[in-house]
Amino acid sequence: MAKLVSKTYGDALFELAVESGQVDEMLEEARAIKQVLREDNGLSKLMNHPKIVKEEKIGILEQIFKGRVREEMTGLMRMLVSKGHYGEMESVFTYFIDQVKEYKNIGTAYVTASMPLSDSQKEQVEKKLLETTKYEEFEMHYGVDEGLIGGMVIRIGDRVVDSSVKSKLQSLARELSKIQLKVGECAP
């Protein structure tokens, strides 16, 4: 259900942004709204409180956002609250942001290495990704996992490239266990 809500409303917001020629502006506003929703625990408590009626919740959102973001954004938030979908609001904006990034050919890459990468290594990784994907730009996120031993894991959307030593060792272990099984099967 939540995925359907985020897709339905996120697609509608995306279509509106494209049709009105305000993709960049609405992208920035969606990011700002999402940040407020994520960081303001008091707002979340108020919006999820069972004794506060929908009209009051809509008033709270209007006090916070009206005049700071375009009317289309506050209208979307009003609609989500009135239909009981406040809990999916952040995912609606996440879906919208992802749609805009696809539209603008901006990829998001999560790179995990066994040790921190230098600036030149980061540049090489991004350059290689730009050469080998359809994207014209990347938002890069770097992390460290010492358990990888060496190499790195790169995730872009649902695609994963795992060149870590850890995964190569696991693959080698699987192959060796298959060989041992075959040898054992041949014994009289």
Residue, then its C-alpha position, 0 to 999 in steps of 0.5 A: m500500500a505504501k509503495l502504491v501511495s508513494k508512486t501515485y502521488g510522486d508520479a502526479l507531482f513529477e508530471l506537474a513539475v515537468e508540465s509547469g517547467q519547474v523541475d529544479e525548483m520543485l526538486e529543491e523544495a521536495r528535498a527541503i520538505k523531506q529534511v524537515l519531515r525527517e529531522d523534526n521529531g516534534l512534528s512527527k509526534l504531532m502528526n501521528h498523535p491519534k487525538i489531533v484531528k486531520e484539520e488541525k494537522i493540516g493547519i500545522l503543516e500550513q503554518i510550517f510550509k505555507g509561503r515557504v514552498r509553492e502551493e502545489m507542495t502544500g496542497l499535496m501535503r494537505m491531500l496526503v493528511s486528509k486521506g490519512h497518508y501522513g506516514e507515507m509523506e516522506s516516501v512520496f517525496t523520496y519517490f518524486i526526487d528519484q523520478v527527477k534524478e532519473y529524468k535529469n540522468i543523475g545516478t546515485a552510487y553507494v561505494t563501500a571500500s575496505m578503507p577510506l578512498s583518496d580524492s583521486q580514487k573517488e574521482q577515478v570511481e566516478k569517472k568510470l561510472l560515468e563512462t559505463t552507465k547512462y548517467e551524466e552526473f552522480e551523487m556519490h556516497y562513500g562508506v568503509d567496511e573493513g570486513l571487505i578485506g580489499g576491493m569495493v562494492i558499488r551499488i547503483g539502484d538495484r545493481v551491485v558490482d562486488s569486486s571485494v576480496k571478501s566476495k571473491l573468497q566466498s565464491l572460491a570457497r563455494e567452488l571448492s566445496k563443489i569440487q569436493l562433492k564431485v570428488g566424493e561422488c566418484a569414490p567407490 
